[in-house]
Structures are given as C-alpha cells and as structure tokens.
Amino acid sequence: MTYEVRFLLPAEKEFYRLSKDLQRRLKALRPYLEANPYRSYPFLPVKEVGQVPGVWRFPLGPYRVFFKVDGRTVWIGKFWLRPPAYDKTHIRELRRMFHRLPGTA
C-alpha cells in the first residue's frame, strides 16, 4: 500500500521559497514517504514530535519538515529552521495547523 504526499497551503508556499537544491532533495525523498512515512532510513530520520502526538518530522538541510498522516495521505504542514522549531509558539501552531486537515469532517 502506498501513501499520497500532499502539502497544506502554507507549506506549499514555503516549499517554493526553499532553494532549488532543497526542493530537489525533498522530491527525491518523496518515494520513501509514499512507501512508509513512519520508517526511518539513514538518509531520512523520521521522528514523532513528542509535544504534538500524531505529528512527525524529518530534517531537510537546516529545516525540519513537519507532517501528519491522515488515512493514506501524508500532509506536509510546515518547514521550520531547526533551533526555533521546537519553542512553545511553534508547538501551538503545529497543534492548530493539523487539528483539522482538508477532506476531514
């Protein structure tokens, strides 16, 4: 079974602001997320965000990519630079962002 990788609107806008190199790197990782978004590889360490259950992250250069899996859809929600990515304000925003995903009631 495979997953579909989609972007929430804010993340899609952020994706196009990333450097071309980071965009290529994320596109290269996409097949691995489609195969199993919970699995870590040496080049793709996936971890759950402890403060926000159900939200996962992986590094992409200096950024952390935050995503949530809903059924068979991987929703990429945010790209944050690493040091401030885990402060209280960002954690609250992650909770709000993934509270209601598109296509859910």
Residue pairs with C-beta under 8 A, 6 or more apart in sequence:
1 72
2 34
2 35
2 72
3 33
3 34
3 35
3 36
3 37
3 69
3 72
3 73
3 74
4 34
4 72
4 73
4 74
5 30
5 33
5 34
5 73
5 74
5 76
6 73
6 74
6 75
6 76
7 15
7 75
7 76
7 77
8 75
8 76
8 77
8 78
8 97
8 101
8 102
10 77
10 78
10 97
11 76
11 77
11 78
11 79
14 78
14 79
15 23
15 26
15 76
15 79
16 23
18 26
18 63
18 79
21 61
22 60
22 61
22 63
25 60
25 61
26 60
26 65
29 43
29 44
29 58
29 60
32 39
32 41
32 44
33 67
33 74
34 74
37 46
37 56
37 67
37 69
37 74
38 46
38 56
38 69
39 46
40 46
40 47
44 58
45 58
45 59
46 56
46 57
46 58
47 56
47 57
47 58
48 54
48 55
48 56
48 57
49 55
49 56
49 57
49 66
49 91
49 94
51 86
51 91
52 91
52 94
52 95
52 98
54 68
54 69
54 98
55 66
55 67
55 68
55 77
55 94
55 98
56 66
56 67
56 68
56 69
57 64
57 65
57 66
57 67
57 85
58 64
58 65
58 67
59 65
59 82
60 79
62 81
62 82
63 79
63 80
63 81
63 82
64 79
64 80
64 81
64 82
64 85
65 76
65 78
65 79
66 76
66 77
66 78
66 79
66 80
66 85
66 94
67 74
67 75
67 76
67 77
68 74
68 75
68 77
68 98
68 101
69 75
70 101
70 103
70 104
73 101
73 103
75 98
75 101
75 102
77 94
77 97
77 98
78 93
78 94
78 97
80 90
84 90
